[in-house]
Amino acid sequence: MPLHPFFEKMLAQAAALGRPALSAVTPTEARAAFAAMRGLLGPGPKVGAVSDLSLPTRSGSIGARLYRPEGQEVGLLVYLHGGGWLCGGLEDFDGLVRNLARHSQCAVLSVDYRLAPEHRFPAGLEDALDALTWSAANMGCLLGATVPLSVGGDSAGGNLAIAAAFHLCGQIRLAAQLLFYPVTDCAMDTASYLAFATGLPLTRTDMAWFFQHYADPAGWADPDVSPLRQPSLAGTPPTWVVTAEYDVLRDEAEAYAARLVGDGIAVDFHRAAGMPHGFARMANHVDAAAQVLQRAGLALRRFSEAHQPQNPTAETVP
């Protein structure tokens, strides 16, 4: 399927303006360019309540934002945003997260984890682990009841979600992983990397630049950075994953989904035809993106309802 006309037009406008790639500027400039997209995204849907929080971690407090749907929650999703481990924040993913809360009937805790290059690997992963652990222990303070806990993210945030979920196997029961075009490997040599190396919102050069800022090259093959290299993925929670047809990350994310299936994990997989990397944030402009968010939310609700505790009780914090 051809690239969706909305993204063709967006890329043409960027080229006409001479807008540089993220990897052609400094991290500070890349963050400013990423934030400048907020006006294009438009507002997300109304939800029941939104509140800003401070989460304790092993390295100090980090910000987070809790989105609660209208009515009683059936689950809680800890969400880790994309941006190459370097860009992005709570405001940049507000619309995406609102859609997930609305469609899933789950509360969503969006985590403002530390970013590279100021905080290189494993800082972001440690924040993801601490946010999940804290959420499991403090469900009562957040929601007033025990509900199934899930983890999710897009792109680099999907990478952190995968690594954190794997680390916590046997420690915290997770109902699901919810993944949008996650980074799963450092090789950058798949067919999708070769086919879509240039001319799209995320290029091969961009990904190499993100990796260089995130971690020492000697550690790129560490399964905590490249989870596709885990010897076994057994113990991973049931997973919903979407990839984008025009995305360098497509093949490695689909290889991860196939590995999960091979290791006996339930997987709900979709490839979004005609879509580039990052399309899920464009729900206000592209019907297919809105439909994917709805599908993701409904899947999260289904996973959460399948993991409801037999005798739900409120939790309290000492």
C-alpha positions in Angstrom: 0.0 0.0 0.0 1.4 3.5 -0.8 2.5 5.8 2.0 -0.6 7.5 3.4 -1.2 11.0 1.7 -1.1 12.8 5.0 2.4 11.7 5.7 3.5 12.3 2.1 2.3 15.9 2.4 4.0 16.2 5.8 7.3 15.0 4.5 7.1 17.2 1.4 6.4 20.3 3.6 9.4 19.4 5.8 11.6 19.1 2.7 10.4 22.4 1.3 11.2 24.1 4.5 14.7 22.5 4.7 13.9 21.1 8.1 16.9 19.0 9.2 16.7 15.5 10.5 16.8 15.0 14.3 20.2 13.4 13.9 21.6 16.5 12.1 21.2 18.7 15.1 22.1 18.7 18.8 20.0 16.8 21.4 18.7 20.1 22.7 17.6 21.2 19.2 16.1 17.7 18.5 14.0 18.0 21.7 12.8 21.5 20.6 11.9 20.2 17.2 10.0 17.2 18.7 8.1 19.6 21.1 7.2 21.9 18.2 5.1 19.1 16.8 2.6 19.4 19.6 0.5 22.0 17.8 0.1 19.7 14.8 -1.1 16.8 17.0 -4.2 18.5 18.4 -5.9 17.6 21.6 -6.8 14.2 22.8 -10.2 13.1 24.0 -11.7 13.9 27.3 -11.1 11.5 30.1 -12.4 11.2 33.7 -9.5 12.9 35.5 -5.8 13.8 34.9 -3.3 14.4 37.7 0.4 15.0 37.8 2.5 12.9 40.2 6.0 12.5 41.5 7.3 9.0 41.5 10.1 7.9 43.8 13.0 6.0 42.1 16.4 4.7 43.1 17.9 7.9 41.7 15.4 10.4 42.9 11.9 11.5 41.9 10.7 11.6 38.3 7.5 13.1 37.0 4.4 11.1 35.8 0.8 11.8 34.8 -2.1 9.7 35.7 -5.1 9.5 33.3 -8.3 8.0 34.7 -11.2 7.0 32.5 -14.8 7.8 33.4 -16.2 5.0 35.5 -14.4 2.3 37.4 -11.0 1.2 36.0 -10.5 -2.4 34.9 -6.7 -2.1 34.8 -3.7 0.2 35.1 -1.2 0.7 32.2 2.3 2.1 32.9 3.2 3.9 29.7 6.7 4.7 28.4 6.8 7.2 25.6 8.9 7.2 22.5 11.6 9.6 21.2 14.7 7.6 20.8 15.5 7.6 24.5 16.4 11.2 24.0 13.3 13.2 23.1 9.7 13.5 24.2 7.8 14.0 27.4 4.4 13.9 29.0 2.9 16.6 26.8 4.1 15.1 23.6 2.1 11.9 24.2 -0.9 13.3 25.9 -3.3 12.7 23.1 -2.1 9.1 22.5 -2.4 8.3 26.2 -5.8 9.9 26.5 -7.0 7.7 23.6 -5.7 4.5 25.4 -7.4 5.4 28.6 -10.7 6.2 26.9 -10.8 3.0 24.8 -9.4 0.6 27.4 -11.3 1.7 30.5 -7.9 1.5 32.2 -6.0 4.1 34.1 -2.8 5.1 32.3 0.3 6.3 34.2 2.6 8.1 31.7 6.1 8.1 33.0 8.6 11.0 32.4 11.7 8.8 32.6 15.2 10.3 32.4 16.6 10.9 28.9 19.9 10.4 27.2 22.5 11.7 26.7 22.5 13.3 30.1 21.2 10.0 31.5 22.5 7.1 29.5 21.6 3.4 29.8 20.5 2.0 32.1 18.9 5.2 33.6 15.7 5.0 31.5 15.3 1.3 32.1 15.8 1.8 35.9 13.1 4.4 35.9 10.8 2.1 34.0 11.5 -0.7 36.5 10.9 1.6 39.5 7.7 3.0 38.0 6.3 -0.5 37.5 7.4 -1.7 40.9 6.0 1.4 42.6 2.7 1.1 40.7 2.2 -2.5 41.8 2.9 -1.6 45.4 0.8 1.6 45.5 -2.3 0.6 43.5 -4.5 1.6 46.4 -3.2 5.1 46.5 -3.6 5.5 42.8 -7.0 3.9 42.2 -8.4 2.7 45.5 -8.5 -0.9 44.3 -6.4 -3.7 43.0 -6.6 -4.0 39.3 -4.4 -5.8 36.7 -1.2 -4.0 35.9 0.2 -3.8 32.3 3.1 -2.0 30.7 3.3 -0.4 27.3 5.2 2.0 25.1 6.1 3.1 21.6 9.4 3.0 19.8 12.2 3.5 22.4 9.5 3.5 25.1 8.4 0.1 23.8 12.0 -1.1 24.1 12.0 0.0 27.8 8.6 -1.6 28.4 9.9 -5.0 27.0 13.1 -4.9 29.0 11.3 -3.9 32.2 8.6 -6.6 31.8 11.3 -9.2 31.3 13.3 -8.2 34.3 10.2 -8.3 36.5 9.1 -11.8 35.5 8.3 -13.7 38.6 8.2 -10.5 40.7 5.2 -8.6 39.5 2.3 -10.2 37.6 1.7 -8.2 34.4 -1.5 -8.7 32.5 -0.1 -7.5 29.1 2.5 -5.6 27.1 1.1 -3.0 24.7 3.7 -2.1 22.1 3.8 0.4 19.2 6.6 -0.2 16.7 9.2 -1.0 19.5 13.0 -1.0 19.1 14.1 -4.6 19.7 17.6 -4.9 18.2 20.7 -2.9 17.4 21.8 -4.5 14.1 20.1 -2.0 11.8 20.5 -4.4 8.8 17.0 -5.8 8.2 15.2 -5.5 4.9 13.0 -2.7 6.4 16.1 -0.8 7.4 17.5 -1.1 3.9 14.2 -0.2 2.2 13.3 2.8 4.4 16.7 4.1 5.4 16.1 7.6 4.1 13.2 9.9 3.3 10.8 9.0 6.1 10.2 10.4 9.6 12.7 7.9 11.1 15.8 7.1 9.2 18.6 4.6 9.7 21.0 7.5 10.5 18.5 8.8 13.1 18.5 5.4 14.8 22.2 5.1 14.8 22.4 8.6 16.4 19.8 7.6 19.0 21.7 4.4 19.9 25.0 6.3 20.2 23.5 8.8 22.6 21.7 6.1 24.6 24.4 3.5 25.3 28.0 2.7 24.8 28.3 0.8 21.5 29.9 -2.1 23.3 26.7 -2.6 25.2 24.2 -2.4 22.3 23.9 -6.1 22.0 23.0 -6.4 25.7 19.5 -7.9 25.8 18.4 -5.0 28.0 19.1 -2.8 25.0 18.4 -5.3 22.2 15.7 -7.6 23.7 15.5 -9.7 20.6 18.8 -11.2 21.7 17.3 -12.7 24.9 18.0 -16.4 24.8 14.4 -17.1 25.8 11.4 -14.8 26.1 9.4 -17.3 28.2 7.6 -15.6 31.0 6.8 -12.5 29.0 3.2 -11.3 29.5 0.6 -11.6 26.7 1.5 -9.0 24.1 -0.3 -6.7 21.7 2.0 -5.2 19.1 1.6 -3.0 16.0 4.2 -2.2 13.4 4.2 0.3 10.6 4.7 -0.7 7.0 7.1 2.2 6.2 9.4 2.0 9.2 13.0 0.9 9.6 11.9 -0.8 12.9 9.2 -2.9 11.2 11.1 -6.2 10.7 12.8 -6.3 14.1 9.5 -5.6 15.9 7.8 -8.4 13.8 10.8 -10.7 14.6 10.2 -10.0 18.3 6.5 -10.9 17.9 7.5 -14.1 16.1 9.9 -15.0 18.9 7.2 -14.5 21.5 4.9 -16.9 19.6 7.7 -19.4 19.4 8.2 -19.2 23.1 4.6 -19.9 23.8 3.4 -16.3 24.5 0.0 -15.1 23.3 0.5 -12.4 20.8 -2.0 -10.1 19.1 -0.1 -8.7 16.1 -1.0 -6.1 13.5 1.0 -4.3 10.7 -0.5 -0.9 9.8 -0.5 -0.6 6.1 0.6 2.7 4.5 1.9 4.1 7.9 5.3 5.4 8.9 7.1 5.3 12.2 5.3 7.4 14.9 1.9 7.4 13.1 -0.1 6.6 16.3 0.3 10.2 17.5 -1.6 11.4 14.4 -5.1 10.1 15.4 -6.6 13.5 14.9 -5.6 13.5 11.2 -5.4 9.9 10.1 -8.4 7.6 10.5 -6.1 4.5 10.5 -4.1 5.9 13.4 -7.3 6.5 15.4 -8.5 3.0 14.6 -5.2 1.5 15.8 -5.5 3.3 19.1 -9.0 2.1 19.5 -7.9 -1.5 18.7 -5.0 -1.2 21.2 -7.3 0.1 23.9 -9.9 -2.7 23.4 -7.1 -5.3 23.5 -5.8 -3.8 26.8 -9.3 -4.0 28.2 -9.6 -7.6 27.1 -6.3 -8.5 28.7 -7.1 -6.7 31.9 -10.5 -8.2 32.2 -9.0 -11.7 31.8 -6.7 -11.0 34.7 -9.1 -9.6 37.3 -8.4 -10.8 40.8 -10.9 -13.2 42.3 -11.5 -11.0 45.3 -10.4 -7.4 44.5 -9.6 -5.4 47.5 -8.3 -1.9 48.1 -4.6 -1.6 48.8 -3.1 0.8 51.3 0.4 2.0 51.7 2.0 1.8 55.2 
